[in-house]
């Protein structure tokens, strides 16, 4: 065995020993509830209301270098991003002409 093989063997043995010691420790129970809204000023509309914290990915470029990171913004209920379920629930109103065109295309098998 070379020196590097011996080094890695010792490293793996130390890691497995540490894993055995920590794996038996009881896990902390965490609640998966959303944080309660707090009063404050919304970062988007600047109105005072009940706010929740949302995390967004942000990219900024300065002096030719780009930086990536996550930013926490406090938003009110009106400015908060909508979930896909809420977006899907909002069905747009169609007038009679649009409904007729949809039915005609469905009959022809285009939909």
Helices and strands as residue ranges (DSSP letters): H 3-23, E 38-41, E 48-62, E 65-75, H 84-89, H 96-107
